[in-house]
C-alpha cells in the first residue's frame, strides 16, 4: 500500500495545498478530502494518479479547505461518466451533514447535465459513528472525533496482522478516539505549528495542536509511525528539520513530516516501524 500526501497545509496556506491524501493498493485508490479547490486535479496529476481511477472518497467534514475540492471531483467524475470515459461507479462516504451539503452544492453549482449521475453511478453514502465499510479490501471504521467546531469524522483502517492506520482528522485528539488511535502502526495527526512558535500562530485559539502535543500523544498511545500534517506554511522551507527537531524530543517512534506530493510505502519491519 502507498500513502500519497496531496496537501499538507491548513486552511489559509498559500505555499502548499490544503491537507488531503490518497491511499493506493492493487490499482485501487482511496481519496481522503479534496482540499480547497480545483488544485486537487493538479495535485493528483503531479502525483501520477489518474483521477478517473479513484472510485472511493471520504470527506472528514464540511470546512472549505476539505470539501471544495470534492465538488470539482464530483463535476469531473460526472462529466467523464457522461462521456463514457469513467468506468464503473464511484462512492463518496461522509457523515450525513456533509453528504447533504455535497448534494445541495452539486445541484446549485453544477449544471444539471453534470449531476444526472448522482444517485445512479456516483453515490453519496452517509456513515455513522462506529460504522465500518470495506475499502481497498480492508476494514475501515469511521468515527466521530467529537469536534467542538463542526461535526467531523476520522477513520481507522485495519491493515492486517494487528496493524492499523488511523486518521484523526484535523483537530486535537479527543479521548473518545483512544480505541482507534492507541497502538496504531500509523497515526495521521494535525500539527498546526511548533510549540516554540505557539505565541506566533495561536494554535489553541483555533483549536489545533502543536508538534509537541501531537508527539506527546503518539508516545502515550504507543504509535509506531506518526505523520504530521495540516500545518502553517511560514516555515515550509525548513519545516521537516524544524518540526523533526522539536518532535523527536517527545516521540521515540518514526516521525514523518511530509511535503506535498510525497509518498510513503506502508511496509513494516518486525517491530512495526516503516522500512526504508
C-alpha positions, 0 to 999 in steps of 0.5 A: 500500500502507498500513502500519497500526501496531496496537501499538507497545509491548513486552511489559509496556506498559500505555499502548499495545498490544503491537507488531503491524501490518497491511499493506493493498493492493487490499482485501487485508490482511496481519496481522503478530502479534496482540499480547497479547490480545483488544485486537487486535479493538479495535485493528483496529476503531479502525483501520477494518479489518474483521477478517473481511477479513484472510485472511493472518497471520504470527506472528514467534514464540511470546512472549505479547505476539505470539501471544495475540492470534492465538488470539482471531483464530483463535476469531473467524475460526472462529466467523464461518466457522461462521456463514457470515459469513467468506468464503473461507479464511484462512492463518496462516504461522509457523515450525513451533514456533509453528504447533504451539503455535497448534494445541495452544492452539486445541484446549485453549482453544477449544471444539471447535465453534470449531476444526472449521475448522482444517485445512479453511478456516483453515490453519496453514502452517509456513515455513522459513528462506529460504522465500518465499510470495506475499502481497498479490501480492508476494514475501515471504521469511521468515527466521530472525533467529537469536534467542538467546531463542526461535526467531523469524522476520522477513520481507522483502517485495519491493515492486517496482522494487528496493524492499523492506520488511523486518521484523526482528522484535523483537530486535537485528539479527543479521548473518545478516539483512544480505541482507534488511535492507541497502538496504531502502526500509523497515526495521521495527526494535525500539527498546526505549528511548533510549540516554540512558535505557539505565541506566533500562530495561536494554535489553541485559539483555533483549536489545533495542536502543536508538534509537541502535543501531537508527539506527546500523544503518539508516545502515550498511545504507543504509535509506531509511525506518526505523520504530521500534517495540516500545518502553517506554511511560514516555515515550509522551507525548513519545516521537516528539520524544524518540526523533526527537531522539536518532535523527536524530543517527545516521540521515540517512534518514526516521525514523518513530516511530509511535503506535498506530493510525497509518498510513503510505502506502508511496509513494516519491519518486525517491530512495526516501524516503516522500512526504508 
